[in-house]
């Protein structure tokens, strides 16, 4: 794919919604490939997730049990692509044990 991650995931709150932003660079990648790469990156973060000592991560946001809807946006300019996952809530302290469950 010719893609490499250029920076880490970033969390932001925009209009009261939590956003997870992934950025990558690629000279040949398509927007679809950027979305695939973002979700692959977010899924891989499960390996490092500590269910006994939970902290907000991209993995916990993706699997948050109470989430009923989400939005995804993609922007591409030159060789940079940004994939944004937006959810109404999630990664809330004190709620991890109810919302991020081991498989």
C-alpha positions in Angstrom: 0.0 0.0 0.0 2.9 2.4 0.5 1.3 3.8 3.6 2.9 4.7 6.9 1.4 6.1 10.0 2.5 9.7 10.5 1.5 10.6 14.0 -0.7 9.0 16.7 -4.4 8.8 17.2 -5.8 12.0 18.6 -9.0 12.5 20.7 -11.0 15.7 20.5 -14.4 16.9 21.5 -16.3 18.7 18.8 -19.9 19.9 19.2 -20.3 17.7 22.3 -19.2 14.6 20.5 -16.0 12.6 21.0 -13.8 12.3 17.9 -11.0 9.9 17.3 -8.7 11.1 14.5 -6.2 9.0 12.6 -3.8 10.4 10.1 -1.6 8.7 7.6 0.5 9.5 4.5 0.6 7.7 1.2 1.6 8.6 -2.2 -0.6 6.0 -3.8 -3.4 5.3 -1.3 -7.0 5.8 -1.8 -9.5 7.2 0.7 -10.9 3.6 1.1 -7.4 2.4 1.9 -7.0 5.1 4.5 -10.2 4.1 6.2 -9.1 0.4 6.2 -5.7 1.4 7.6 -7.4 3.5 10.4 -9.7 0.7 11.5 -6.8 -1.8 11.4 -4.7 0.5 13.5 -7.6 1.0 16.0 -8.3 -2.7 16.2 -4.6 -3.5 16.8 -4.7 -1.3 19.9 -6.7 -4.2 21.6 -3.4 -6.1 22.1 -2.2 -3.4 24.5 -5.5 -2.8 26.3 -5.5 -3.7 30.0 -9.0 -4.8 31.0 -8.0 -4.8 34.7 -6.7 -1.2 34.6 -8.8 0.4 31.8 -7.8 3.7 30.2 -9.3 5.6 27.2 -7.9 4.2 23.9 -9.0 3.9 20.3 -10.0 0.3 21.0 -12.2 1.1 24.0 -14.0 3.8 21.9 -14.6 1.4 19.0 -16.2 -1.3 21.3 -18.0 0.9 23.8 -21.2 -1.1 24.5 -23.5 1.9 25.1 -22.7 3.5 21.7 -25.7 3.2 19.4 -24.5 5.3 16.5 -21.3 6.8 15.0 -20.2 8.9 12.1 -17.1 8.6 10.0 -15.5 11.3 7.9 -12.5 11.2 5.6 -10.4 14.1 4.2 -7.5 13.8 1.8 -5.1 16.4 0.6 -2.0 15.5 -1.3 -0.4 12.5 0.4 -2.2 13.0 3.7 -5.4 11.4 4.7 -7.4 12.0 7.9 -10.0 9.5 9.1 -12.4 10.7 11.9 -14.7 8.5 13.9 -17.3 10.5 15.9 -19.5 9.1 18.6 -21.9 10.8 21.0 -20.2 9.4 24.1 -17.7 6.8 25.2 -14.4 6.4 27.1 -16.0 7.8 30.3 -14.2 7.2 33.5 -16.0 4.9 35.9 -17.9 3.2 33.0 -15.3 1.0 31.4 -16.3 -2.2 33.3 -19.8 -2.0 31.8 -18.8 -0.9 28.3 -15.5 -2.6 27.4 -15.9 -6.3 27.8 -13.3 -9.0 27.2 -14.3 -11.3 24.4 
